[in-house]
Amino acid sequence: MEKLEFKKSDKAFYSGKAGRIDRLDVPPMNYLMIDGDGGPVGESYPTSLAALYGLSYGLKFLSKTEFEKDFVVGPLQGLWWAEDMDTFITRQKDQWLWTMMIRQPDWLTADHLEQVRAQTIAKNAKKKEPPTSEALLRKVRLETYHEGDCVQVLHVGSYDDEGPILHKIHHEFIPEHGLKMHMKHHEIYLNDPRRVAPEKLKTILRQPVTFA
């Protein structure tokens, strides 16, 4: 069974030369999404990720059994925004709002998500250990997201060291090219921070733009 892997099939959207700012057109893509606030330091962040990953792996299993189509569960991605976008440069994480998301193949639909969600809730009801809450599982949605014209850079290093390159993108590159920021700041996490040293982490930093 051939296995779809987005990082290979759509390499341009998940790669780049470290520090080089690229401009590209990002087509519509389907994602499982869940919203929250308080940044990555908020109480709901880790439990929201558990719900997101649980349903993503449920969809992967459904895809294999019902469609005989397999895929690699894609990297975690996040849309981030705040009342003051400079808080991303100063790293005031508690001010951030977020939508965390994982890309899904085009052949999976909202009906498939509802099927997996119902199965997951039923299984959790039989578990002795504390399961992912039903309320969080019900917050996860399948949505098509279209960014279009974007600038992006591959950042290598700690998440807390993103400030300088974000300043360059927001306050130098974008205005110098007659553009302005549009939609939400987007990050794609290419490594697992539990297994990779902070200085070796690879993150795609993406900003949709429009003409000023």
VOBA-1610 file (N, C-alpha, C; in pm, whole numbers, padded with zeros to 5 digits, always signed):
BEGIN
Met+00084-00119+00000Met+00000+00000+00000Met+00088+00125+00000Glu+00070+00210-00101Glu+00149+00333-00108Glu+00106+00427+00002Lys+00204+00496+00062Lys+00177+00583+00175Lys+00203+00729+00136Leu+00101+00814+00149Leu+00115+00956+00119Leu+00188+01026+00233Glu+00288+01107+00198Glu+00358+01188+00298Glu+00370+01330+00244Phe+00302+01424+00308Phe+00295+01560+00258Phe+00432+01626+00248Lys+00522+01596+00341Lys+00655+01659+00338Lys+00735+01619+00215Lys+00695+01508+00152Lys+00761+01464+00029Lys+00683+01505-00094Ser+00551+01492-00091Ser+00470+01522-00209Ser+00458+01673-00233Asp+00465+01753-00126Asp+00456+01899-00136Asp+00577+01962-00067Lys+00695+01921-00111Lys+00818+01956-00042Lys+00838+02106-00023Ala+00798+02188-00121Ala+00823+02333-00113Ala+00756+02397+00007Phe+00646+02338+00054Phe+00572+02398+00164Phe+00627+02357+00301Tyr+00723+02264+00302Tyr+00776+02212+00428Tyr+00929+02218+00433Ser+00989+02302+00350Ser+01135+02306+00344Ser+01182+02445+00304Gly+01313+02462+00297Gly+01373+02588+00258Gly+01517+02592+00306Lys+01587+02697+00269Lys+01722+02719+00319Lys+01714+02804+00444Ala+01779+02760+00550Ala+01770+02829+00678Ala+01801+02978+00663Gly+01708+03061+00709Gly+01728+03205+00708Gly+01690+03274+00579Arg+01665+03200+00471Arg+01629+03261+00344Arg+01477+03278+00336Ile+01434+03400+00309Ile+01290+03428+00300Ile+01242+03400+00158Asp+01148+03309+00144Asp+01093+03271+00015Asp+00949+03322+00002Arg+00906+03340-00120Arg+00768+03377-00147Arg+00705+03267-00232Leu+00585+03225-00196Leu+00522+03115-00267Leu+00371+03124-00255Asp+00303+03053-00343Asp+00157+03051-00344Asp+00111+02919-00283Val+00039+02927-00173Val-00003+02808-00100Val-00149+02777-00135Pro-00177+02660-00193Pro-00314+02627-00234Pro-00401+02587-00115Pro-00530+02569-00137Pro-00617+02522-00028Pro-00573+02384+00020Met-00577+02365+00151Met-00544+02237+00213Met-00643+02209+00324Asn-00667+02081+00349Asn-00761+02040+00453Asn-00688+02008+00582Tyr-00743+02055+00693Tyr-00680+02037+00823Tyr-00783+01997+00928Leu-00739+01914+01024Leu-00808+01907+01151Leu-00761+02026+01233Met-00855+02097+01298Met-00821+02219+01371Met-00886+02220+01509Ile-00819+02286+01603Ile-00877+02313+01734Ile-00825+02447+01782Asp-00911+02528+01843Asp-00877+02665+01883Asp-00851+02674+02033Gly-00772+02778+02070Gly-00748+02802+02212Gly-00681+02935+02234Asp-00652+02964+02360Asp-00583+03089+02395Asp-00482+03061+02505Gly-00410+03166+02545Gly-00308+03150+02647Gly-00176+03098+02594Gly-00164+03094+02461Gly-00039+03050+02401Gly-00005+02906+02437Pro+00120+02863+02409Pro+00160+02727+02441Pro+00181+02705+02591Val+00167+02812+02670Val+00180+02800+02815Val+00044+02788+02882Gly-00064+02793+02804Gly-00199+02783+02860Gly-00233+02640+02901Glu-00323+02626+02997Glu-00358+02494+03051Glu-00422+02403+02946Ser-00496+02461+02852Ser-00569+02377+02755Ser-00481+02331+02639Tyr-00360+02385+02627Tyr-00278+02355+02510Tyr-00244+02206+02498Pro-00183+02143+02599Pro-00145+02001+02581Pro-00264+01908+02563Thr-00374+01933+02632Thr-00490+01846+02618Thr-00557+01865+02482Ser-00550+01986+02428Ser-00603+02011+02294Ser-00522+01935+02189Leu-00389+01933+02207Leu-00304+01857+02115Leu-00336+01708+02122Ala-00364+01658+02242Ala-00398+01516+02256Ala-00524+01483+02177Ala-00625+01571+02182Ala-00747+01549+02106Ala-00720+01553+01956Leu-00637+01649+01914Leu-00606+01665+01773Leu-00532+01542+01718Tyr-00430+01496+01790Tyr-00355+01380+01745Tyr-00439+01252+01751Gly-00520+01239+01856Gly-00603+01120+01868Gly-00696+01102+01749Leu-00760+01210+01708Leu-00851+01201+01593Leu-00776+01188+01462Ser-00657+01247+01453Ser-00576+01232+01331Ser-00536+01086+01310Tyr-00494+01019+01416Tyr-00457+00879+01402Tyr-00580+00791+01380Gly-00693+00834+01435Gly-00817+00762+01406Gly-00855+00770+01259Leu-00836+00887+01199Leu-00864+00903+01056Leu-00766+00823+00971Lys-00642+00817+01015Lys-00542+00736+00942Lys-00585+00589+00940Phe-00630+00537+01056Phe-00673+00398+01064Phe-00796+00376+00977Leu-00893+00468+00982Leu-01012+00457+00899Leu-00976+00457+00751Ser-00884+00543+00712Ser-00844+00552+00572Ser-00784+00420+00523Lys-00703+00357+00607Lys-00640+00230+00569Lys-00743+00119+00556Thr-00837+00114+00650Thr-00932+00003+00651Thr-01045+00021+00550Glu-01094+00144+00532Glu-01210+00165+00445Glu-01172+00201+00301Phe-01057+00267+00283Phe-01018+00312+00149Phe-00894+00242+00096Glu-00825+00166+00183Glu-00696+00106+00150Glu-00598+00213+00101Lys-00605+00329+00168Lys-00513+00439+00142Lys-00447+00477+00274Asp-00315+00475+00273Asp-00240+00507+00395Asp-00171+00642+00379Phe-00146+00708+00491Phe-00074+00834+00488Phe+00001+00853+00620Val+00107+00931+00614Val+00183+00967+00733Val+00111+01083+00800Val+00081+01070+00927Val+00021+01183+00999Val+00119+01299+00992Gly+00073+01411+00938Gly+00161+01523+00909Gly+00211+01595+01032Pro+00304+01687+01015Pro+00358+01762+01129Pro+00253+01854+01190Leu+00268+01878+01317Leu+00183+01974+01386Leu+00206+02113+01328Gln+00096+02186+01310Gln+00104+02322+01259Gln+00020+02413+01349Gly+00053+02542+01347Gly-00023+02635+01429Gly-00044+02768+01360Leu-00166+02819+01370Leu-00195+02957+01334Leu-00195+03036+01464Trp-00121+03147+01463Trp-00103+03225+01585Trp-00136+03371+01558Trp-00201+03434+01653Trp-00229+03577+01639Trp-00247+03639+01777Ala-00245+03772+01781Ala-00261+03846+01907Ala-00307+03986+01874Glu-00359+04054+01974Glu-00400+04194+01954Glu-00282+04278+01910Asp-00165+04249+01966Asp-00040+04316+01927Asp+00054+04210+01871Met+00073+04210+01738Met+00156+04106+01676Met+00302+04116+01717Asp+00345+04229+01771Asp+00483+04239+01818Asp+00508+04150+01940Thr+00403+04097+02002Thr+00425+04004+02113Thr+00491+03876+02065Phe+00487+03849+01933Phe+00558+03734+01880Phe+00708+03761+01872Ile+00743+03886+01856Ile+00884+03925+01855Ile+00939+03930+01997Thr+00858+03980+02090Thr+00901+03990+02231Thr+00875+03861+02308Arg+00805+03765+02245Arg+00778+03631+02300Arg+00691+03636+02426Gln+00592+03723+02429Gln+00494+03727+02537Gln+00385+03625+02509Lys+00414+03501+02538Lys+00334+03388+02490Lys+00193+03385+02549Asp+00175+03436+02669Asp+00043+03431+02729Asp-00058+03520+02658Gln-00009+03607+02568Gln-00097+03697+02494Gln-00146+03635+02363Trp-00096+03518+02330Trp-00123+03461+02198Trp-00252+03380+02195Leu-00321+03388+02083Leu-00434+03302+02052Leu-00387+03203+01944Trp-00452+03088+01938Trp-00401+02988+01845Trp-00510+02898+01787Thr-00478+02845+01671Thr-00548+02732+01611Thr-00441+02629+01577Met-00441+02517+01647Met-00346+02411+01616Met-00412+02317+01516Met-00330+02261+01426Met-00390+02185+01317Met-00293+02082+01259Ile-00352+01980+01196Ile-00277+01874+01129Ile-00343+01851+00994Arg-00263+01855+00889Arg-00318+01841+00754Arg-00373+01701+00730Gln-00480+01695+00649Gln-00546+01569+00618Gln-00556+01550+00466Pro-00558+01424+00419Pro-00574+01398+00275Pro-00710+01448+00225Asp-00716+01480+00098Asp-00839+01536+00039Asp-00955+01437+00039Trp-00926+01307+00046Trp-01035+01210+00036Trp-01111+01192+00168Leu-01062+01250+00276Leu-01132+01241+00404Leu-01227+01360+00420Thr-01345+01335+00474Thr-01449+01438+00483Thr-01494+01458+00627Ala-01582+01557+00645Ala-01638+01584+00778Ala-01716+01463+00830Asp-01780+01387+00741Asp-01852+01267+00783Asp-01757+01163+00840His-01639+01152+00781His-01539+01058+00835His-01491+01103+00973Leu-01474+01233+00989Leu-01436+01285+01121Leu-01543+01251+01225Glu-01669+01269+01191Glu-01776+01239+01286Glu-01777+01091+01322Gln-01748+01006+01225Gln-01742+00862+01252Gln-01630+00830+01350Val-01512+00886+01327Val-01397+00862+01415Val-01420+00923+01552Arg-01480+01043+01555Arg-01506+01109+01683Arg-01598+01022+01771Ala-01707+00972+01710Ala-01800+00890+01785Ala-01732+00763+01838Gln-01648+00700+01756Gln-01577+00580+01798Gln-01481+00611+01913Thr-01412+00726+01904Thr-01316+00763+02008Thr-01386+00792+02140Ile-01497+00864+02134Ile-01572+00894+02256Ile-01623+00765+02321Ala-01671+00672+02239Ala-01721+00544+02291Ala-01609+00463+02357Lys-01492+00460+02292Lys-01378+00387+02350Lys-01332+00451+02480Asn-01328+00584+02484Asn-01284+00654+02604Asn-01375+00626+02722Ala-01502+00607+02695Ala-01598+00582+02803Ala-01570+00450+02875Lys-01499+00358+02807Lys-01470+00227+02866Lys-01332+00222+02932Lys-01254+00328+02919Lys-01118+00328+02973Lys-01119+00362+03122Lys-01024+00301+03194Lys-01010+00330+03337Lys-00927+00456+03359Glu-00824+00477+03274Glu-00740+00597+03290Glu-00815+00719+03237Pro-00779+00840+03284Pro-00848+00962+03237Pro-00830+00979+03087Pro-00937+00979+03009Pro-00926+00994+02865Pro-00926+01141+02824Thr-00898+01166+02697Thr-00918+01300+02643Thr-01066+01335+02657Ser-01094+01454+02707Ser-01232+01489+02737Ser-01318+01493+02611Glu-01443+01454+02628Glu-01537+01458+02516Glu-01554+01600+02465Ala-01551+01698+02557Ala-01568+01838+02517Ala-01458+01882+02422Leu-01334+01842+02448Leu-01224+01878+02359Leu-01234+01805+02226Leu-01270+01678+02229Leu-01286+01603+02105Leu-01392+01667+02016Arg-01494+01722+02076Arg-01601+01785+01998Arg-01561+01923+01945Lys-01453+01979+01997Lys-01406+02108+01947Lys-01325+02094+01818Val-01277+01975+01789Val-01195+01954+01669Val-01284+01955+01545Arg-01242+02026+01443Arg-01318+02036+01319Arg-01227+02008+01200Leu-01288+01974+01087Leu-01216+01958+00960Leu-01251+02078+00873Glu-01148+02149+00828Glu-01172+02274+00755Glu-01070+02290+00643Thr-01114+02349+00533Thr-01023+02384+00424Thr-00969+02524+00450Tyr-00836+02538+00444Tyr-00772+02666+00472Tyr-00688+02705+00352His-00709+02827+00302His-00640+02875+00182His-00564+03002+00214Glu-00431+02996+00207Glu-00348+03111+00240Glu-00307+03192+00117Gly-00287+03127+00004Gly-00249+03200-00116Gly-00107+03255-00109Asp-00092+03384-00143Asp+00040+03449-00149Asp+00101+03457-00009Cys+00219+03400+00007Cys+00285+03394+00139Cys+00435+03418+00128Val+00493+03461+00237Val+00638+03456+00253Val+00667+03358+00366Gln+00775+03283+00354Gln+00809+03188+00459Gln+00960+03170+00468Val+01002+03121+00583Val+01144+03098+00609Val+01157+02972+00692Leu+01266+02899+00671Leu+01300+02786+00757Leu+01385+02840+00872His+01332+02829+00993His+01407+02871+01112His+01466+02748+01179Val+01596+02750+01204Val+01664+02642+01275Val+01707+02695+01411Gly+01655+02634+01516Gly+01689+02680+01651Gly+01567+02677+01742Ser+01586+02727+01860Ser+01481+02730+01960Ser+01363+02814+01914Tyr+01244+02777+01958Tyr+01126+02858+01930Tyr+01143+02999+01987Asp+01210+03009+02100Asp+01228+03139+02164Asp+01327+03229+02091Asp+01395+03175+01991Asp+01489+03256+01911Asp+01429+03302+01779Glu+01297+03291+01764Glu+01231+03331+01639Glu+01219+03482+01624Gly+01230+03556+01734Gly+01206+03700+01733Gly+01278+03778+01624Pro+01411+03765+01610Pro+01483+03843+01509Pro+01438+03818+01365Ile+01415+03690+01328Ile+01374+03664+01190Ile+01231+03710+01167Leu+01145+03702+01268Leu+01009+03753+01254Leu+01010+03905+01239His+01098+03972+01313His+01111+04117+01299His+01153+04152+01155Lys+01248+04075+01102Lys+01294+04100+00966Lys+01181+04080+00865Ile+01102+03975+00882Ile+00991+03948+00790Ile+00884+04056+00801His+00841+04084+00924His+00728+04175+00946His+00761+04320+00914His+00881+04365+00954His+00913+04507+00949His+01012+04547+00840Glu+01070+04449+00772Glu+01164+04480+00665Glu+01119+04418+00532Phe+01121+04285+00524Phe+01095+04218+00396Phe+00957+04253+00341Ile+00853+04240+00421Ile+00717+04261+00372Ile+00695+04406+00325Pro+00724+04509+00407Pro+00703+04646+00357Pro+00795+04684+00242Glu+00918+04632+00240Glu+01012+04664+00132Glu+00965+04609-00002His+00878+04509-00002His+00826+04451-00125His+00684+04500-00156Gly+00644+04609-00091Gly+00513+04667-00119Gly+00397+04581-00073Leu+00419+04503+00033Leu+00319+04410+00083Leu+00277+04447+00225Lys+00174+04382+00272Lys+00135+04394+00412Lys+00087+04258+00461Met+00094+04237+00591Met+00054+04109+00649Met-00097+04089+00634His-00132+03963+00610His-00271+03928+00580His-00298+03793+00646Met-00411+03779+00710Met-00445+03654+00778Met-00352+03631+00897Lys-00323+03505+00931Lys-00256+03474+01057Lys-00115+03418+01036His-00031+03446+01135His+00104+03388+01139His+00091+03236+01149His+00173+03165+01069His+00160+03020+01056His+00296+02955+01084Glu+00297+02854+01170Glu+00420+02781+01200Glu+00396+02632+01173Ile+00499+02568+01116Ile+00496+02424+01091Ile+00615+02362+01163Tyr+00587+02269+01254Tyr+00691+02212+01339Tyr+00741+02081+01279Leu+00861+02086+01224Leu+00915+01971+01150Leu+00982+01868+01240Asn+01003+01902+01368Asn+01065+01809+01463Asn+00977+01795+01587Asp+01003+01690+01661Asp+00939+01670+01791Asp+01029+01731+01898Pro+00986+01839+01965Pro+01073+01905+02064Pro+01108+01817+02183Arg+01039+01705+02201Arg+01073+01613+02309Arg+01194+01527+02273Arg+01228+01523+02143Arg+01335+01434+02098Arg+01452+01506+02032Val+01435+01634+02005Val+01538+01711+01935Val+01583+01828+02023Ala+01714+01850+02028Ala+01767+01962+02107Ala+01714+02094+02053Pro+01689+02191+02142Pro+01630+02319+02097Pro+01706+02385+01982Glu+01840+02379+01985Glu+01919+02446+01882Glu+01910+02376+01746Lys+01853+02255+01742Lys+01841+02181+01617Lys+01697+02174+01564Leu+01604+02235+01634Leu+01465+02232+01590Leu+01450+02305+01456Lys+01365+02250+01369Lys+01338+02312+01239Lys+01190+02350+01233Thr+01164+02478+01204Thr+01028+02530+01201Thr+01009+02616+01078Ile+00903+02590+01002Ile+00865+02680+00893Ile+00783+02795+00953Leu+00827+02918+00928Leu+00754+03037+00971Leu+00693+03099+00845Arg+00562+03108+00841Arg+00493+03153+00720Arg+00399+03269+00753Gln+00397+03368+00663Gln+00306+03482+00678Gln+00236+03510+00547Pro+00104+03490+00540Pro+00030+03532+00420Pro+00039+03683+00403Val+00042+03726+00278Val+00057+03869+00248Val-00039+03911+00138Thr-00060+04040+00129Thr-00136+04100+00021Thr-00071+04231-00013Phe-00107+04291-00125Phe-00045+04417-00165Phe-00090+04530-00073Ala+00005+04615-00035Ala-00023+04725+00057Ala-00110+04831-00011
//
